[in-house]
């Protein structure tokens, strides 16, 4: 069910780089009143070279929060993925 709620954005040379993909950082974005108003801004760290993939999705926990609050509070999970450099 979360496949239709997933956005992946490649930044810099992420796609062209070689190496193993790993999770660099994660965060949660919280919205209120059915996703109309964001609660603050979520700052998720990115690699120093800027080459990464930013994935925004709704996990099972996010759906659970939304369901229990009848949509008044909605959350999204943000994951930054990077590649380890093989030397």
C-alpha positions as CSV (number, residue, x, y, z in Angstrom):
1,X,0.0,0.0,0.0
2,X,2.9,2.4,0.6
3,X,4.3,1.8,-2.9
4,X,1.9,4.5,-4.3
5,X,3.0,6.9,-1.6
6,X,6.7,6.7,-2.3
7,X,8.8,9.4,-3.9
8,X,12.5,8.9,-4.8
9,X,14.7,11.7,-5.9
10,X,18.3,11.2,-7.0
11,X,20.6,14.1,-6.2
12,X,24.0,14.8,-7.8
13,X,25.7,11.7,-9.3
14,X,24.0,9.2,-7.0
15,X,22.8,7.0,-9.9
16,X,26.2,6.9,-11.7
17,X,28.3,6.2,-8.6
18,X,29.5,2.7,-7.8
19,X,29.2,1.3,-4.3
20,X,26.9,-0.3,-1.7
21,X,23.7,1.7,-0.9
22,X,23.2,2.5,2.8
23,X,20.9,4.7,4.9
24,X,22.7,7.9,5.7
25,X,19.9,9.6,7.7
26,X,16.2,9.4,8.5
27,X,13.6,11.8,9.7
28,X,9.8,12.4,10.1
29,X,7.7,15.2,8.7
30,X,4.5,15.8,10.7
31,X,1.4,17.5,9.2
32,X,-1.9,18.4,10.9
33,X,-5.4,18.9,9.7
34,X,-5.4,16.2,7.0
35,X,-2.0,17.3,5.6
36,X,-2.8,21.0,5.2
37,X,-0.3,22.5,7.7
38,X,3.2,21.2,8.3
39,X,4.4,21.2,11.9
40,X,7.9,22.7,11.7
41,X,10.5,21.8,9.1
42,X,12.4,18.5,9.1
43,X,16.1,18.8,8.4
44,X,17.6,15.5,7.4
45,X,21.4,15.3,7.0
46,X,22.9,14.8,3.6
47,X,26.4,13.5,2.6
48,X,29.1,16.2,2.2
49,X,29.5,15.5,-1.5
50,X,25.8,15.9,-2.0
51,X,25.3,12.7,-3.9
52,X,22.3,10.9,-2.4
53,X,18.8,9.6,-2.9
54,X,16.0,11.2,-0.9
55,X,13.0,8.9,-0.4
56,X,9.8,10.1,1.1
57,X,7.2,7.5,2.0
58,X,4.4,6.5,4.3
59,X,5.2,3.5,6.4
60,X,2.8,1.2,8.3
61,X,3.5,3.4,11.4
62,X,2.6,6.5,9.5
63,X,-0.7,5.0,8.3
64,X,-1.4,3.8,11.9
65,X,-0.9,7.4,13.3
66,X,-3.1,8.8,10.6
67,X,-5.8,6.2,11.2
68,X,-5.9,6.6,15.0
69,X,-6.1,10.4,14.8
70,X,-8.7,10.2,11.9
71,X,-6.3,12.0,9.7
72,X,-5.9,15.1,11.9
73,X,-2.2,14.2,12.4
74,X,-0.3,12.7,9.4
75,X,3.4,11.7,9.2
76,X,5.8,10.9,6.4
77,X,9.1,9.1,6.8
78,X,12.1,10.7,5.0
79,X,15.2,8.6,4.3
80,X,18.4,9.8,2.8
81,X,20.4,7.0,1.1
82,X,24.0,7.2,-0.1
83,X,26.6,4.9,-1.6
84,X,29.8,3.7,0.1
85,X,32.9,4.4,-2.0
86,X,34.8,1.3,-3.0
87,X,38.5,2.0,-2.9
